[in-house]
Amino acid sequence: SLYVSEYFSQSAQKLSFYSWYGNAKLFHFHVPEDTVLLRWLLQASRGKGPECTDMEITVHFRYGAPPVINPLGTRFPANATVRPSYNISITLSSAVQNTTFVNVTTPAAGDWFIAAHLPEAAGRIEVKGFSTPCPYMFQADMFVLRLADMPVLEPGVAMPQTVVSPAKPLHVKVFVPKHTARMRFELRTCITSKQKACTMRVVLGSITLPQSFQRIITCVGNVNCSLALDSPPWEKWLQITVESLGAADASVSVEILASFTACRPGSTSSFLNFSSLNQSQTGPRPGSAGAAGSSTLSTGEASRNASDQRSFCLQNQPVVREDLDVVSVRYRLLNSPSVPVNSLSPTLLLLNLNTGMDSGGSLVVSLLLNKTSVRLANATVVACVSAASPVLSLNATQNCSTAFFQGYPLSLSTSSAEAMLIVLYPQTDDWFLSLQLICPKGQGECSAAEAKVTVFAYLTPCFNDCGPYGQCSLLRRHGYLYAGCSCKAGWGGWSCTDDTKAQSVSAQNLATLLLTLSNLMFLPAIAVAVYRYYLVEASVYTYTMFFSTFYHACDQPGVAVMCIMDYDTLQYCDFLGSVVSIWVTILCMSRVKKILKYVLFVLGTLLIAMSLQLDRRGVWNMMGPCLFALVIMIAAWVYHGVKRRHCYPSSWKRWVFYLLPGITLAFIAISVYAFMETNENYYYTHSIWHVLVACSVAFLLPPRDKHKKPWAWSQKLTCRYQICQNDREELYAVT
């Protein structure tokens, strides 16, 4: 046999601490056909700084779709199917780099996904620039060993083959056609070169993670060995591995045979269905011919169809796939939303999810039983959702499983007429919905009965759009798109339905009131600025108070939200007002000439606006103007002190009662803002920041100029006679 090795690599990604699915870094690979060995090379590394500590990286694997993970142990939405992902842990301790290999023999061909993340996030809000986080990098490479000339087993034709040694197993493949109900594999005439009894192991199917449904049989002796598979995957290559368990130097000659049992499908007048396609787009009209579709047949045809159903193993219902948006698909039945379900053969609906871009959402299947259509009170409609091939034996075993896939069962009855299934990240494949009517006393009891079931099936990026306490985000890895929910207000879970740590409505209202009303502490600072004739500064404080109030009213995660304009605009104005307030306050304290002060006001505001547009959350956008203004203030104070030959400001009362309290409040505010804020305490720590900053401004503003008189509103707003003093200087001519 000719083996071909191939290598696939993707760029490394920086890992993040986990708080929602967007923190997991996704890698997407495609395994080619006829692959007999897959090897993952996982490389993890970290920085060398003192901030880097021992860390455990969790890596998840899945075939066909991104892994469904739950590192936080939260609840999934009701009716959602959850199967644990296959994962391993990589530890970075003393070593800066860790290399791990993961081998998969006979992997399934198609899409494979790897997701890696760090442990749960601590929840601390870090100001960008104050601390340097340790970089943890992860890279996944894929090696595959592919058989270039894998023998093809033709159905119904015995193929003689030789297994050279136990170290070299035999690989063959057979194509499973559509509408295959059963496959039978046989191993015949086993002869060894050592004239000893044969001991062979046959593995049918490929490995898929997190669950693998390979079928294994062990054949001993020269007798024929066989295995029957119900509902093998349709229109796919099935890989078969034959291994010798005998002596190491003994070759084994075998004869293998694969045969298929076809399923004869029945359909409900496909011609009429497609001819009424345009009518069904606008919805069926009750009582019209388009709404009835193929059900409006003559009495003779109806009786003839009922007799023909016994020879069919399934009844196809035509379904149209309608693409709505990215990872958004609606499945529409051509005849009507209701499908007939009987006990003779299962009713089958095809849900096409094999485009390669459908696995990043959630498949939702909703069933509703028309109670008036079921004449037997104890009858049950059993449904099964499966991938690759449908379940065709619901009436016999009621087992929702195919040859290599464990399906998702649903049940409807007159007592429970509704059922819903949510498949999170469905794997790329053809999905099937099988429905059949089951009677407890056997098929004869309900042979003439028929139930009407309304089917709603669609693919959505996020189930229920993540609810009122979540935001559905579309994520991208190279050209692959997938969706995830980012939860707010303490809610958690895959679709933000876990209220274990959720904030109550009263707590949300309290948080909104604290963050908004705390900005009213700028009113004393505005009053002091107006009283001391600092009108420009008072205008800046008013601007900051206004936009900070409404930004935090719009920034709330819960139901207590009010946005007077676009969120991004409010955030930008809030950040701009905060930095400019600090800028004008320090420049006002420097007591430079008015013309120079106002030039610095305007020039600094323009530069701050530019820097915030470049990086809104950078620490130097605030620290840079502050430090530059402090340099100007210190230089001005030194100049005044040298000129007056004593300390400036000269009054000890100014230092003790104004400057020192204001500086203390400012330092406490910076400490709370930079080191104490977390996601849990944000609403009150940030409110404290508002209060401390506003109070420090009121203390730090300098007194008014000596030549400025206080506001005399009683003198300016009078309605009486006044004695006016003429200060005009008289000029006399001397003669």
Disulfide bonds with the S-S distance in Angstrom:
Cys52-Cys134 1.92
Cys190-Cys198 2.12
Cys219-Cys225 2.23
Cys263-Cys313 1.26
Cys384-Cys400 1.83
Cys439-Cys446 2.12
Cys462-Cys472 2.05
Cys466-Cys485 1.93
Cys487-Cys496 2.08
Cys554-Cys563 1.90
